[in-house]
Amino acid sequence: MSDFTALPANDTVLVLTHLQNEFAHPDGKGASIVYKFLQESGSLERIKRVLDVCRKAGIPVIFHNETFRPGHPELRSSRGGYVRGTGRVLGLARDGMAVRGQWGAEVIDDLAPDPNRDEFVLHNAKVDPFTCSEFEVLLRNLNRNIILVAGLACNFGIEMTARSGNERDYGICVLSDCIDRFLGEYSEKTVTELLPLYGRVATSDEIIKELEGQL
């Protein structure tokens, strides 16, 4: 960690991506995509530990959920097949997935937002939280400049958050053991070779230790 100071609790926001019932609960319609990884890798338990210490340290939390209006009008355009993206490729409209106001669009109970703290759920039809949402408005008004990222999925919500945040000069820290490897070896190389170009890549134990030192 020689290139980085300890993660500053007073300038950090925790961003948890796509940890909603549709994908991160065994009964979700999209559970087959990544839920097995969350359980078998122990990532969900590590994310819970990180969330707990962030709450103790007074760090705001933003839950970024990929959700759609009834009928999925956000996925209607195809332009001869040239408009793609994970929502279309994974058939979210076909299977009626992640509809706002329904169970699948909500954060899983294990990580449920605390209404008494600065914790916010962003419903966004894009995997990049900086696109089509109030994400950056919240960052500015919370006066937080470092984004601590965990959740799903490595080469979609995680990578795009890191890329877009870096382009806007936000600090980035990705929790390497709190994200999936959805695309196998390609995802692993993303974690070890690509994401370090955009910010810090650290384990949950490292970050928990640093934050506990500031309590």
TALIN-V711057 format. One line per field, one symbol per residue. ss: DSSP state (a for helix, b for strand, c for the rest). phi: phi as a letter, one per 40 degrees, with the letter a starting at -180 (. if undefined). psi: psi as a letter, one per 20 degrees, with the letter a starting at -180 (. if undefined). Layout:
BEGIN
ss: ???
phi: ???
psi: ???
END
This chain:
BEGIN
ss: ccccccccaaabbbbbbccbaaaaccccccaaaaaaaaaaacaaaaaaaaaaaaaacccbbbbbbbcbccccaaacccaaaccccaaaacccccccccbcccaaacbcaaacccccccbbbbbbccccccccccaaaaaaaacccbbbbbbccaaaaaaaaaaaaaacccbbbbbbbbbcccccaaaaaaaaaaaaaccbbbcaaaaaaaaaccc
phi: .dcbcddcccbbbcbbbgcbdcbbbdcccbcccaddcdcccgccccccccdccccccgccbbcbbcbbcdgfccbccbfggccbgcdcccgccdcgcfcdgbdcccccdcbddcccbcbbbbcacbccccbfacdcccdcccfbbbbcbahbbdcbdccccccccccbgccbbbccbbbcbdbgcccccdccbcdccbicbbcccccdcccccbc
psi: khiqrqoohjjqppoopkmrhhhjqhjqhjhigiggggghijhghhghgggghgghjkpqppooporqqpilhijhqhlkihocqhgghikhggjlqlppirghiqqqhhjpqoijrnpqppppjqiohipkrjghgggghilpipooprbqqgjeggghggghgghjkqqpopohjkqrmhkchggghgghhghihibpprrhgggggghhij.
END
